[in-house]
């Protein structure tokens, strides 16, 4: 199994409604992209304000294997999500690792 972690930093053009739409899109990956075993995502509510650095949305996806993780990026559902970030994404951090 592989874990895929992503945190998103949006620019000032994003509204709370748009953030919720993006969250809904991410959660809809389950059952639509092969190889996803588990997925969770949410709006950042940490009280550690000194560590937020304006990152407001987090994603964790568990894939059954490395092949599934590699197939995820070019999958049309994922690509549609990536397109929806145009003009609102300032930065993104991605971490992938084998789950032990």
PyMOL commands that set and color helices and strands:
alter all, ss='L'
color gray80, all
select helices_A, chain A and resi 16-27+49-51+66-74+76-84
alter helices_A, ss='H'
color red, helices_A
select strands_A, chain A and resi 2-10+36-43+55-63+89-98
alter strands_A, ss='S'
color yellow, strands_A
deselect
rebuild
show_as cartoon
